[in-house]
C-alpha cells in the first residue's frame, strides 16, 4: 500500500502536477529570462531546498524584497500574456 502512495506522489511532482503553474524567472544582472513548468523545477534549478521562496515571491507575499539573492525576480507565467500578482509588501503591482 505504501509503495502505491509513493508512486502516485512521484507521478505528480513538479510540472506533472495538474495544479502546477508556470514560473518566469528573470536574472536582473544578465537580463536572462527562464520559464519553468513549476515552482519546484525553478527551485531545483537554483538548488534551493524548498520551493517556498519562489512561491512567496510569485504570490507577492515577500517579507522585505521581491528579489531572491538580490538577483532573481519571479512571476507566474501565462503563455498568452505575462501577469503578476500585486506585491502585498509595498502595495504596488
VODREN-699099 format. One record per residue: y, z, x of N, C-alpha, C, O in turn; residue number from 1. Coordinates in pm, whole numbers, plus 32768, in hexadecimal, padded with zeros to 4 digits. Atoms other than C-alpha are relative to their C-alpha. Example, Ala and Ser with C-alpha at 12.3 -4.5 7.8 and 13.67 -1.06 7.14 Angstrom:
<nutis>
@nv->7F89 | nw->8000 | nu->8059 | cav->7E3E | caw->830C | cau->84CE | cv->8078 | cw->8000 | cu->805A | ov->8076 | ow->8042 | ou->80C2 | resi->1
@nv->7F89 | nw->7FFA | nu->7FAE | cav->7F96 | caw->82CA | cau->8557 | cv->806D | cw->8049 | cu->7FB3 | ov->80DC | ow->805A | ou->7FE6 | resi->2
</nutis>
This chain:
<nutis>
@nv->7F89 | nw->8000 | nu->8051 | cav->8000 | caw->8000 | cau->8000 | cv->807E | cw->8000 | cu->8056 | ov->80DE | ow->7FB9 | ou->8038 | resi->1
@nv->7F8C | nw->7FF8 | nu->7FA9 | cav->80F3 | caw->8058 | cau->8119 | cv->8018 | cw->7F7B | cu->8047 | ov->808B | ow->7F53 | ou->805A | resi->2
@nv->7FF0 | nw->8080 | nu->7FBB | cav->80B1 | caw->7F0E | cau->81CB | cv->803F | cw->7F98 | cu->7FA4 | ov->808A | ow->7F42 | ou->7FD2 | resi->3
@nv->7FC3 | nw->805C | nu->805F | cav->8110 | caw->7E51 | cau->808F | cv->8097 | cw->801B | cu->7FF7 | ov->80E6 | ow->7FBD | ou->7FF4 | resi->4
@nv->7F73 | nw->7FDB | nu->8006 | cav->825B | caw->7F10 | cau->807B | cv->804A | cw->7FCF | cu->807C | ov->80BB | ow->7F9E | ou->8072 | resi->5
@nv->7FC4 | nw->802C | nu->7F82 | cav->82A3 | caw->7EC1 | cau->81E7 | cv->8013 | cw->7F68 | cu->7FFF | ov->807C | ow->7F37 | ou->8027 | resi->6
@nv->7FF7 | nw->8092 | nu->8005 | cav->825B | caw->7D4D | cau->81B3 | cv->806F | cw->7FD3 | cu->7FA1 | ov->80B8 | ow->7F75 | ou->7FBF | resi->7
@nv->7F97 | nw->8023 | nu->8060 | cav->833E | caw->7D3F | cau->8082 | cv->808A | cw->801C | cu->803D | ov->80E4 | ow->7FC9 | ou->8032 | resi->8
@nv->7F80 | nw->7FDD | nu->7FC3 | cav->8458 | caw->7DF0 | cau->813B | cv->8026 | cw->7F9C | cu->806D | ov->8099 | ow->7F72 | ou->8075 | resi->9
@nv->7FE5 | nw->805E | nu->7F94 | cav->8439 | caw->7D07 | cau->8267 | cv->8021 | cw->7F75 | cu->7FCC | ov->8068 | ow->7F29 | ou->800D | resi->10
@nv->7FE5 | nw->8085 | nu->8037 | cav->8441 | caw->7BD5 | cau->8187 | cv->808E | cw->7FF4 | cu->7FC9 | ov->80BA | ow->7F85 | ou->7FAA | resi->11
@nv->7F79 | nw->8002 | nu->8039 | cav->859D | caw->7C37 | cau->810C | cv->806A | cw->802E | cu->8062 | ov->80D7 | ow->8055 | ou->8038 | resi->12
@nv->7FA1 | nw->7FD5 | nu->7F9A | cav->8648 | caw->7C8D | cau->8254 | cv->8065 | cw->7F91 | cu->801B | ov->8042 | ow->7F1B | ou->8022 | resi->13
@nv->7F97 | nw->805E | nu->7FD9 | cav->8795 | caw->7BE7 | cau->82A5 | cv->801B | cw->7F97 | cu->7F98 | ov->8028 | ow->7FB6 | ou->7F22 | resi->14
@nv->7FDE | nw->8070 | nu->8057 | cav->87DA | caw->7A90 | cau->8210 | cv->7F96 | cw->7FE3 | cu->7F97 | ov->7FB1 | ow->7F99 | ou->7F38 | resi->15
@nv->806B | nw->8016 | nu->8062 | cav->868E | caw->7A95 | cau->8153 | cv->8016 | cw->8055 | cu->7F83 | ov->7FD8 | ow->803C | ou->7F1C | resi->16
@nv->7FE3 | nw->7FAA | nu->8072 | cav->8716 | caw->7BA4 | cau->806E | cv->8050 | cw->7FB1 | cu->7F99 | ov->80B7 | ow->7F76 | ou->7FBC | resi->17
@nv->7FB8 | nw->804F | nu->8065 | cav->8783 | caw->7B02 | cau->7F25 | cv->808D | cw->8035 | cu->7FE5 | ov->80E0 | ow->7FEC | ou->7FAD | resi->18
@nv->7F7B | nw->7FC7 | nu->8014 | cav->88B2 | caw->7BEB | cau->7F1B | cv->805A | cw->7FF5 | cu->807C | ov->80CC | ow->8022 | ou->8079 | resi->19
@nv->7FB3 | nw->800A | nu->7F84 | cav->8926 | caw->7B9B | cau->807F | cv->8077 | cw->7FA3 | cu->7FEC | ov->8070 | ow->7F3F | ou->7FA5 | resi->20
@nv->7F88 | nw->8052 | nu->8004 | cav->8A84 | caw->7B11 | cau->80A7 | cv->801D | cw->7FCE | cu->808D | ov->8008 | ow->8016 | ou->80EF | resi->21
@nv->7FDD | nw->8036 | nu->7F7D | cav->8AF4 | caw->7A2E | cau->81C1 | cv->807C | cw->8045 | cu->8035 | ov->80D5 | ow->806E | ou->7FEA | resi->22
@nv->7F92 | nw->7FBC | nu->7FBD | cav->8BE3 | caw->7AC4 | cau->82BE | cv->803E | cw->7FA1 | cu->8065 | ov->7FF8 | ow->7F5F | ou->80B2 | resi->23
@nv->7FB5 | nw->804D | nu->7F9D | cav->8CF0 | caw->7A14 | cau->8386 | cv->8037 | cw->8063 | cu->8066 | ov->807E | ow->80C2 | ou->8043 | resi->24
@nv->7FCF | nw->7FAB | nu->7F94 | cav->8D37 | caw->7AB5 | cau->84D8 | cv->805D | cw->7FAD | cu->8057 | ov->8039 | ow->7F40 | ou->8083 | resi->25
@nv->7FA0 | nw->8044 | nu->7FAB | cav->8E6A | caw->7A52 | cau->859E | cv->801A | cw->8055 | cu->807B | ov->803D | ow->80CA | ou->8071 | resi->26
@nv->7FDF | nw->7FBF | nu->7F82 | cav->8E94 | caw->7AAA | cau->870C | cv->8093 | cw->7FE0 | cu->8019 | ov->80B5 | ow->7F6D | ou->8034 | resi->27
@nv->7F71 | nw->801B | nu->7FF6 | cav->900D | caw->7AD4 | cau->8726 | cv->802D | cw->7FE0 | cu->808E | ov->809C | ow->7FAE | ou->80A1 | resi->28
@nv->7FDC | nw->8021 | nu->7F76 | cav->900C | caw->7AAF | cau->88A1 | cv->7FE6 | cw->7F6D | cu->8020 | ov->8032 | ow->7F30 | ou->806C | resi->29
@nv->8025 | nw->808B | nu->7FE2 | cav->8F63 | caw->7959 | cau->88A6 | cv->8013 | cw->7FA2 | cu->7F88 | ov->8002 | ow->7F29 | ou->7F95 | resi->30
@nv->7FF4 | nw->804B | nu->807E | cav->8FA3 | caw->78E8 | cau->873C | cv->7F7B | cw->7FC0 | cu->7FD6 | ov->7F7A | ow->7F62 | ou->7F87 | resi->31
@nv->8084 | nw->8031 | nu->8027 | cav->8E2D | caw->78A9 | cau->8720 | cv->7FDD | cw->803A | cu->7F77 | ov->7FF1 | ow->80B1 | ou->7F5E | resi->32
@nv->8027 | nw->7FD6 | nu->8086 | cav->8DAE | caw->78B8 | cau->85B8 | cv->7F6A | cw->7FE8 | cu->7FF1 | ov->7F3A | ow->7F7A | ou->800B | resi->33
@nv->808F | nw->800B | nu->8019 | cav->8C41 | caw->78FB | cau->8566 | cv->7FE3 | cw->802A | cu->7F71 | ov->8021 | ow->8087 | ou->7F3D | resi->34
@nv->802B | nw->7FE1 | nu->8087 | cav->8B9B | caw->7900 | cau->8411 | cv->7F70 | cw->8034 | cu->8006 | ov->7F19 | ow->7FF5 | ou->8043 | resi->35
@nv->8084 | nw->7FC3 | nu->8002 | cav->8A6F | caw->79E3 | cau->83D7 | cv->7FCE | cw->8005 | cu->7F70 | ov->801E | ow->8010 | ou->7F13 | resi->36
@nv->803B | nw->7FFC | nu->8085 | cav->897F | caw->79E4 | cau->82AF | cv->8002 | cw->808B | cu->7FC2 | ov->7FF1 | ow->8099 | ou->7F49 | resi->37
@nv->7FFD | nw->7F77 | nu->8034 | cav->8999 | caw->7B5F | cau->828E | cv->804C | cw->8059 | cu->8061 | ov->8065 | ow->8035 | ou->80D4 | resi->38
@nv->7FBF | nw->7F9D | nu->7FAB | cav->8A48 | caw->7C91 | cau->8314 | cv->7FA3 | cw->802D | cu->806F | ov->7FCE | ow->8046 | ou->80E0 | resi->39
@nv->8060 | nw->7FD4 | nu->7F9C | cav->8909 | caw->7CF4 | cau->83C8 | cv->7FF4 | cw->7F9B | cu->8072 | ov->7FE9 | ow->7FC2 | ou->80E6 | resi->40
@nv->8006 | nw->8066 | nu->7F96 | cav->88F8 | caw->7BA7 | cau->8483 | cv->807A | cw->800B | cu->805B | ov->806F | ow->7FFC | ou->80D4 | resi->41
@nv->7F86 | nw->7FEF | nu->7FB2 | cav->8A5F | caw->7BDD | cau->84F2 | cv->7FF5 | cw->807C | cu->8059 | ov->8017 | ow->8077 | ou->80D0 | resi->42
@nv->8012 | nw->7F85 | nu->7FB3 | cav->8A13 | caw->7D42 | cau->8560 | cv->7F9C | cw->7FEB | cu->8072 | ov->7FB1 | ow->801E | ou->80E0 | resi->43
@nv->8062 | nw->801C | nu->7F97 | cav->88E1 | caw->7CC8 | cau->8620 | cv->803F | cw->7FAE | cu->8070 | ov->8026 | ow->7FC8 | ou->80E5 | resi->44
@nv->7FBD | nw->8054 | nu->7F9C | cav->89B5 | caw->7BBF | cau->86D0 | cv->805A | cw->8054 | cu->805B | ov->8061 | ow->803D | ou->80D3 | resi->45
@nv->7FA6 | nw->7FA9 | nu->7FB3 | cav->8AAE | caw->7CCC | cau->873C | cv->7FB8 | cw->8077 | cu->803E | ov->7FF6 | ow->80CA | ou->8080 | resi->46
@nv->8054 | nw->7F95 | nu->7FCD | cav->898F | caw->7DB7 | cau->8799 | cv->802F | cw->8089 | cu->7FCF | ov->8035 | ow->80EA | ou->801A | resi->47
@nv->7FDC | nw->7F82 | nu->8041 | cav->8A03 | caw->7EC3 | cau->86A5 | cv->7F82 | cw->8040 | cu->7FCA | ov->7F23 | ow->7FFB | ou->7FA6 | resi->48
@nv->8077 | nw->7FBB | nu->8032 | cav->890C | caw->7FCC | cau->8636 | cv->7FF8 | cw->7FFE | cu->7F68 | ov->7F8F | ow->801A | ou->7F2E | resi->49
@nv->7FFB | nw->8002 | nu->8092 | cav->8978 | caw->7FA6 | cau->84CA | cv->805D | cw->7F91 | cu->7FD2 | ov->80B5 | ow->7F66 | ou->801D | resi->50
@nv->7FA7 | nw->8066 | nu->8038 | cav->8A1B | caw->7EA3 | cau->83E9 | cv->807D | cw->803D | cu->7FC2 | ov->80D6 | ow->7FF4 | ou->7F97 | resi->51
@nv->7F92 | nw->7FBD | nu->8045 | cav->8B0F | caw->7FA8 | cau->8361 | cv->808B | cw->7FE0 | cu->8038 | ov->80E8 | ow->7FD0 | ou->7FE8 | resi->52
@nv->7F79 | nw->8024 | nu->7FD1 | cav->8C35 | caw->7F5B | cau->844B | cv->802E | cw->7F77 | cu->7FCB | ov->80A3 | ow->7F64 | ou->7FAC | resi->53
@nv->7FE1 | nw->8085 | nu->8036 | cav->8C26 | caw->7DF1 | cau->83D7 | cv->801A | cw->800B | cu->7F6A | ov->807B | ow->7FD3 | ou->7F37 | resi->54
@nv->7FF4 | nw->7FF0 | nu->8091 | cav->8BF6 | caw->7E52 | cau->826A | cv->8085 | cw->8041 | cu->7FD9 | ov->80C8 | ow->8012 | ou->7F7E | resi->55
@nv->7F84 | nw->7FBA | nu->8022 | cav->8D1B | caw->7F45 | cau->8265 | cv->807B | cw->7FA9 | cu->8016 | ov->80DA | ow->7FB0 | ou->7FC8 | resi->56
@nv->7F8E | nw->8057 | nu->7FE7 | cav->8E07 | caw->7E46 | cau->82FA | cv->8006 | cw->7F8C | cu->7F9D | ov->8073 | ow->7F63 | ou->7F74 | resi->57
@nv->8002 | nw->806A | nu->8066 | cav->8D98 | caw->7D34 | cau->820B | cv->8035 | cw->8033 | cu->7F7A | ov->8079 | ow->7FEB | ou->7F31 | resi->58
@nv->7FD8 | nw->7FC6 | nu->8081 | cav->8DD6 | caw->7E1E | cau->80E4 | cv->808B | cw->803E | cu->8005 | ov->80BE | ow->806B | ou->7F9F | resi->59
@nv->7F7C | nw->7FC5 | nu->7FF5 | cav->8F24 | caw->7E9A | cau->816B | cv->7FFF | cw->8097 | cu->7FFF | ov->8064 | ow->80D6 | ou->7FE0 | resi->60
@nv->800D | nw->7F6E | nu->8002 | cav->8EA6 | caw->7FFF | cau->818A | cv->8010 | cw->803B | cu->808C | ov->7FDB | ow->80A7 | ou->80A8 | resi->61
@nv->7FEF | nw->7FCF | nu->7F77 | cav->8F0E | caw->8026 | cau->82F4 | cv->8055 | cw->807E | cu->7FFF | ov->80A4 | ow->8093 | ou->7FA3 | resi->62
@nv->7FB6 | nw->7F83 | nu->7FFB | cav->8F9D | caw->8173 | cau->835D | cv->8083 | cw->7FF1 | cu->804D | ov->80E6 | ow->8030 | ou->802A | resi->63
@nv->7F84 | nw->800D | nu->7FB5 | cav->909E | caw->8105 | cau->845C | cv->801B | cw->7F73 | cu->8035 | ov->8089 | ow->7F58 | ou->8066 | resi->64
@nv->7FE8 | nw->8087 | nu->7FCC | cav->9072 | caw->7F98 | cau->84BC | cv->7FA4 | cw->7F9C | cu->7FBD | ov->7F35 | ow->7FBD | ou->7F94 | resi->65
@nv->8053 | nw->806B | nu->8035 | cav->8FF2 | caw->7E4E | cau->8438 | cv->7FAB | cw->7FC2 | cu->806E | ov->7F4C | ow->7F7A | ou->8052 | resi->66
@nv->8046 | nw->803D | nu->7F8F | cav->8F78 | caw->7DEF | cau->8594 | cv->7F91 | cw->805C | cu->8032 | ov->7F9C | ow->80D6 | ou->8030 | resi->67
@nv->806D | nw->7FB8 | nu->7FBF | cav->8E31 | caw->7E55 | cau->8635 | cv->800F | cw->7FE9 | cu->8096 | ov->801A | ow->7F77 | ou->80C2 | resi->68
@nv->7FF1 | nw->8008 | nu->7F6F | cav->8E50 | caw->7EA0 | cau->87A9 | cv->8082 | cw->7FB8 | cu->8028 | ov->8087 | ow->7F79 | ou->8092 | resi->69
@nv->7F7E | nw->8043 | nu->7FE8 | cav->8FBB | caw->7E1F | cau->8797 | cv->7FF0 | cw->7F6B | cu->8019 | ov->8041 | ow->7F2F | ou->805F | resi->70
@nv->801B | nw->808C | nu->7FE4 | cav->8F28 | caw->7CC2 | cau->8791 | cv->7FCE | cw->7FB1 | cu->7F89 | ov->7FF6 | ow->7F3D | ou->7F77 | resi->71
@nv->8043 | nw->804C | nu->806A | cav->8E5C | caw->7C60 | cau->865D | cv->8038 | cw->8023 | cu->7F76 | ov->8049 | ow->8098 | ou->7F54 | resi->72
@nv->7FD0 | nw->7FF0 | nu->8088 | cav->8EDF | caw->7C2C | cau->84FD | cv->7F96 | cw->7FC5 | cu->7FA3 | ov->7F59 | ow->7F5F | ou->7FC3 | resi->73
@nv->806A | nw->8028 | nu->805B | cav->8DF4 | caw->7C09 | cau->83D2 | cv->8035 | cw->7FE9 | cu->7F73 | ov->8096 | ow->8029 | ou->7F49 | resi->74
@nv->7FE6 | nw->8015 | nu->808E | cav->8E03 | caw->7B82 | cau->8271 | cv->7F87 | cw->7FBD | cu->7FC3 | ov->7F38 | ow->7F7C | ou->8008 | resi->75
@nv->806C | nw->8047 | nu->8044 | cav->8D10 | caw->7B09 | cau->816C | cv->8020 | cw->7F6C | cu->8002 | ov->8094 | ow->7F44 | ou->7FFC | resi->76
@nv->7FEF | nw->8090 | nu->7FF6 | cav->8CD9 | caw->7992 | cau->8180 | cv->7FC7 | cw->7FBD | cu->7F84 | ov->7F58 | ow->7FDB | ou->7F59 | resi->77
@nv->802A | nw->8051 | nu->8071 | cav->8CC5 | caw->78A4 | cau->805C | cv->800D | cw->7F70 | cu->802C | ov->8078 | ow->7F48 | ou->805B | resi->78
@nv->7FFC | nw->8089 | nu->7FCD | cav->8C6D | caw->773C | cau->80AE | cv->806F | cw->7FAC | cu->7FC0 | ov->80A5 | ow->7F52 | ou->8000 | resi->79
@nv->7F98 | nw->804D | nu->8044 | cav->8D65 | caw->76B7 | cau->7FAC | cv->808A | cw->802B | cu->802F | ov->80E2 | ow->7FD7 | ou->8044 | resi->80
@nv->7F80 | nw->7FCC | nu->7FCF | cav->8E82 | caw->7796 | cau->801B | cv->7FE8 | cw->8088 | cu->803E | ov->7F90 | ow->80D2 | ou->8012 | resi->81
@nv->800D | nw->7F80 | nu->7FBE | cav->8EAB | caw->78BE | cau->80FF | cv->8058 | cw->8063 | cu->7FB7 | ov->80CD | ow->8049 | ou->7F9E | resi->82
@nv->7FB2 | nw->7F9A | nu->8045 | cav->8F16 | caw->79F9 | cau->804E | cv->7FEA | cw->8086 | cu->8043 | ov->7F82 | ow->809F | ou->8080 | resi->83
@nv->800C | nw->7F79 | nu->7FC9 | cav->8F57 | caw->7B5C | cau->80BB | cv->8019 | cw->8065 | cu->7F93 | ov->805A | ow->8049 | ou->7F2E | resi->84
@nv->7FE6 | nw->7F8F | nu->8057 | cav->8F55 | caw->7CA7 | cau->800C | cv->807F | cw->8041 | cu->8034 | ov->808C | ow->8051 | ou->80AD | resi->85
@nv->7F86 | nw->7FC1 | nu->7FCE | cav->90B0 | caw->7D4D | cau->801C | cv->7FE1 | cw->8079 | cu->8056 | ov->7F83 | ow->80C4 | ou->803A | resi->86
@nv->8014 | nw->7F92 | nu->7FA4 | cav->90CB | caw->7E47 | cau->8136 | cv->802E | cw->8081 | cu->7FBD | ov->80A5 | ow->8093 | ou->7FA3 | resi->87
@nv->7FE0 | nw->7F84 | nu->8045 | cav->90BD | caw->7F9D | cau->8091 | cv->8041 | cw->8065 | cu->805E | ov->8077 | ow->80CA | ou->8031 | resi->88
@nv->7FC5 | nw->7FA2 | nu->7FA0 | cav->9135 | caw->8044 | cau->81D2 | cv->8098 | cw->7FF9 | cu->7FFF | ov->80DB | ow->805F | ou->8009 | resi->89
@nv->7F70 | nw->8010 | nu->7FFB | cav->9293 | caw->7FB4 | cau->81C9 | cv->803A | cw->7FCE | cu->7F7E | ov->80B4 | ow->7FCC | ou->7F6D | resi->90
@nv->7FD0 | nw->8036 | nu->807E | cav->92A8 | caw->7F24 | cau->806B | cv->802C | cw->7F70 | cu->8009 | ov->8068 | ow->7F3B | ou->7FAC | resi->91
@nv->7FD9 | nw->808C | nu->7FEB | cav->92DD | caw->7DC8 | cau->80FA | cv->7F83 | cw->7FAB | cu->7FFC | ov->7F1D | ow->7FD2 | ou->8036 | resi->92
@nv->8077 | nw->8056 | nu->800A | cav->91EE | caw->7CA9 | cau->80AA | cv->7FF8 | cw->7F95 | cu->8060 | ov->7F98 | ow->7F48 | ou->805E | resi->93
</nutis>
